[in-house]
Amino acid sequence: MKKEVTYDGAAEVEVIKGHPHGDVSRVTGDGFEEPQDGMGCHSGKDMAQAARTAGQSELLDKFKADYPMGPHDKPQSMCPAFGSLRVGLRMKRVATVLSGSACCVYGLTFVSHFYGARRSVGYVPFNSETLVTGKLFEDIREGVHDLADPDRYDAIIVTNLCVPTASGVPLRLLPDEINGVRIVGIDVPGFGVPTHAEAKDVLAGAMLEYAHREIKAGPVAKPVGGKHDRPTVALLGEMFPADPMMIGAMLGPMGLAAGPVVPCREWRELYAALDCGVVAAIHPFYTDAVRQFQAAGRTVVGSAPVGHDGTAAWMAAIGDAYNVPAAQIGAAQNAFLPAVKSALAGAPIKGTITLSGYEGSELLVARLLIESGADVPYVGTACAKSPWSAADAEWLAAKGVTVKFRASLEDDCSAVDAIQPDLAIGTTPVVQKAKEKGIPALYFTNLISARPLMGPAGAGSLAEVINAAMGNKNRMDRMKAFFEDVGTGDTAGVWEGGPNLRPDFRAQHQKKLDKQARAAKAAQMV
């Protein structure tokens, strides 16, 4: 008779012994180690090597060329696949299917709905057996066939996350179309695509390539709004909704019009984008998308109509690309530049600001802040250096700004420490660090990039929120003084009274540590 008192049969359940902690691979008959569920973007080199072993060298070499790594070999923002997922979920009549670890899919689905997705995200689950035997690919193919309803969808996007990519799941073998529904398979591993911004390019480039093949094969559908009667400029990069309209107004006097924004909102807009003679790379990290436009013979222009100098240079570059007469370009500039200058003068920003982010528009925002009167000594962007951001980088360098491409979190935090700005604009951890130091801070993605930036509308859009934040310095000082030394060091945890400090014990323990360090050093010398 057992003496232990139990309340259920949990203790009787058979426990399946798994691999030792840290060993998440399974060896197949030929000795090849398949990465298993549990490994992810932070497995870094191990996953990349597994992918090459699985025949994905060409894919990884392409990622390395398009999105060169910085000082860190793993993402420092949210999962990169969020970028491509977000692009697909914003398109009409497009279904999205993810293949990856369950925890990754859960997180991506959650954050997509947090950011306003209003449709389901498809998921093809797997386990060690289906991954190793190739059954996962068969499950994906079966799922896509079941989903391909031409009455509901124009396209289905299938995305491999880290583990299926590292295992070599061949989405390229999926049919190009099923029942008239286009099938687009992409790989977005965290160990190959550094930021979620660049993952947008992975999907945008894949869709443009598919659409270009359709155009070459024969007639395609017109956009819902029809074909524009003037030459158009495609706009590359997600923007505040008012910006494309402002750009269209500035192009009007030159006899031009704004074309679709890429990433697009529906499939047939891809045809209209490829039909544009000139592409404005508003966001400079769309490397693959630019490649597809250039393959179609389109001219690409960098930077954007931001601030007085940026607007003047951008309008001239677009006009030159379309061979617009100089007098007509000058007349268009004269119609808008005074309004930009007036808006900048009417909404001044005074103070020192450090700026960082991972959206790709950091250099554009910095230009606007400087022309508004702010001192911006440091700009960090998680995106890589690009020909399409060269003009912005040169303009900022001429103003004495340090521009850091592929900036790490450590770079951005070090800038805040060294400069002690009146305001820090950055990612969530940068904002947190600044506020802990009593420095006002703003989250770039939600509070800065979600505002108009182009032309006269953008010139004064940042002043209100930035000046209000800098005006909170006294409140930040009071909060910092109130919470000083609370929750750190000896005061960490919950206390009814003061902590019972024993400096004698601490000193004794420190002597032991010092002795061990000396012994280790002596052993190295031997």
Buried (B, 14 or more C-beta within 10 A) or exposed (E): EEEEEEEEEEEEEEEEEEEEEEEBBBEEEEEBBBBBBBBBBEBBEBBBBBBBBBEBEEBBEBBEEBBEBBEBEBBBBBBBBBBBBBBBBBBEBBBBBBBBBEEBBEBBBEBBBEBEBEEEBBBBBBEBEBBBEEEBBEBBBEBBBEBBEEEEBBBBBBBBBBBBBBBBBBBEEBEEBBEEBBBBBBBBBBBBBBBBBBBBBBBBBBBBBBBBEBBEEEEBEEBEEEEBEEBBBBBBBBBBEBBBBBBBBBBBBBBBBBBBBBBBEBBBBBBBBBBBBBBBBBBBBBBBBBBBBEEBEBBBBBBBBBBBBBBBBBBBBBBBBBEBEEEEBBEBBEBBBEBBBBBBBEBEBEBBBBBBBBBBBBBBBBBBBBBBBBBBBBBBBBBBBBEBBBBBBEBBEEBEBBBBBBBBBEBBBBBBEEBBBBBBBBBBEBBEBBBEEBBBBBBBBEBBBEBBBBBBBBBBBBBEEBBEBBEEBEEBEEEBEEEEEEEEEEEEEEEEEEEEEEEEEEEEEEEEEEEEEEEEEEEEEE
